[in-house]
Amino acid sequence: MGIPSERIDRLFALAREAVVDSEYDRAREYVRLARRIAERNRCGVPREFERKTCDDCDVYLRPGRTSRVRLGRGRVIVRCLECGATGRYPFA
């Protein structure tokens, strides 16, 4: 675990705290900065964070506040309340 991945983890922790405090713009900036660091250093965003952020508007998804989660036909459906984007993830 190098410096870029530590910074990415810290930025996602800050984004989570910002969403709890209802500061969605600040959380969005943290997510954008973490993705930019991942691109620049070619280390990628960890999988656990890929599904916790909206790909379209970069907001940190928290069920009940910034997203709605449903189960249907062998997949999890996550809808962003900020932009309306939908993500479907399979589960077994």
N, C-alpha and C positions, 0 to 999 in steps of 0.2 A: 504494500500500500504506500504509494508515493504522495508527494505534496499535492498534486492536482486532485487525486481522489479524496484526500482528507478535506480539501477545500470544498469539493462538491458535496460531500456528506454534511459539512457544516452549513453550507448554503441551503440545503434542503431542510435541515433542522430549523434554520431561521425562517424559512418559508412556512413551515408547519406552525411555528409560534405566531407568525404574522396573521395567518388565517384564523387562529384561535382568537386573536385580538381584533378580528374583523378589518384588518388592513390588507385588502385584496391587491391593491396596486403595488404595495411593498413586496408582497409574496410573489407577485408576477415578476418583478424585477430580480428577485433572488433566483427564481427558476431560470430566467433568461440568462443571467450571469453564470449559473452552474452549467447550463447547456453550452454556453460559449467557451467556458474553460475546458469542457469535455471535448469539444470540437478541436480546439487549438492544440490540445495535448494528445489527441487521438486515443483517449482512454475510454470514452463512452460513458453514458449515464447508467448506473446500476439498474438492473431489472425492476427492483422494488420501487424505484422512483419513476420509472417510465410509465407505469400504470397509475401513479398517483398524481400525474400532471396532465392537463389538457394539451393536446398537440396543437390545437388551433389558437388558443388565447393565452397559453402558458400559465394559467392559474393553478395553484395547488389544490387538488380535489380532496375535499373532506365531506364524507357522506352526511347529508342533512343540512349542510351549510352551503357548499358550492357544487354539490352533485347529488343526483338521485341514483340509487342502485337497485336493480331488479334482477331476478333470476328467471331464466326462461330457456327451455329446451336445451339443456346442457351447456349453457354459457351464462356469464355475468354481463349485464348490460349497464354501463355507466353513462349517464347523461350530465353534461356540464350545464349548470344553471346560468353561467355568465354568457356563453356564446351559443349554447344549444347543440354542441357537437356530441356525437354518440360513439362510444367505444364498446366493442363486443369482444370478450375474452373467454375462450373455452375453459371448462373445468371438467374433471372426471370424477 
